[in-house]
Amino acid sequence: MNRLLSSLSKPNGKSFFCSYCLHRCSSQAILDDHLSYCRTHKPQIGEMPTAIYLSFEKFHFQLLVPYVIYADFESIITPNTQQVNAISLHKSCNYCYVVIGPDG
């Protein structure tokens, strides 16, 4: 399991993965401690809904908030040729935000 998931680990350190839940640990001792807890849980099976379309019906569970903030940030993407890891640079050019209160 460790070899299969080794690409997820940091380049400088070794990672140890739980074969039950795929939790990543930084040492074998931490993994052993995790396994003593993780082995006590039974496997879970997710159930997918059978309906083709789902809709939200429990509107009474929604919470009313006094203010809502909508924000947008625009940037110009330019190719980066100077840095090794960065593919492009995002230069900010515009932003906008709207605060909507209880009165609209």
N, C-alpha and C positions, 0 to 999 in steps of 0.2 A: 504494500500500500504506500509506503514511503517513497519508493521509486516512481510510482505512478503519479503522485502528487508533488514531486520534488520541484516542479516548475513554479509552484505557488510559494515556495519558501524564499527567504531572503538570500541574496547571493553570498553573503559572508557567513551565514549560520546554517546549521542543520535543523531540520524540522522533523517532528515525529507526529504521525497522524493516528487518530483513533479509528479502528476499523468498524466501529459501530455507528458513529455519528460524523466522522470525518473532521473532528475538531483538531486544530493544529496546536501542538505544544512545542516549547523550545528545548525541552530536555526529556530524557527517558524517565527521570524521576517524576516529573510533572505528569507525564503520560500515564505512568503506573497509578498515581494518585487519582487521575481522572477516570481511568478504567474501573477502579474499585467502585466508583459512583455510577458510571455509565452502564455497567453490566447489569445493574439492578432494574433498569427500565426495560419494558417489553417493546418490541418493534411496533411502530405505528403505521397504519395504512390510511392514506389520504383518500377521501371520497369526493369525486367530482359530481357536480350537479347534473341531473339528467335533462333538464330543460334546455332548449336551444337558446333562448334569450332570458337574461336575468334583469330584474329591475329593482330599484330601491323602493321599499314599501313602508319602512318604519320611520316615518318623518317625525314622530313624537319623540324619538331618541336624539334628534339633532339639538345642538345647543346654539342659542342665539348669542352672537358676539356684538359688542357695541360698535366696533370699528373693524373695517376690512381694508387692507393695503394691497394694491396690485402694483407690481413693479416690472419694468422691462429695461434691459441694458443692451445696447448695441455696440458692436465692435467691428473693425476692419481687420480681416485676416491677411497677413502677409507671410510669404514663405520665409523660413528661417534657414540661413546657410551658415551661421556662425557657431551655433551650439550643436553638440552631438546628439543629445537626447530629445531636444525640442523640435517638433516638426514645423510649427508655424507660430507666429507672434500674433497676439490679439491686442490691437491698439483701440482703446475706448474712444468712441466718437459721439455717443449720445446716451442719455438715460431719461427715464420718465417714471413718475410714480403718482398714483392717485389714492387719496385717503377718503374712504366713504364712511360717514358717520351715521348715527341713528336717524338723522333727518334726511339722508340721501345726499 
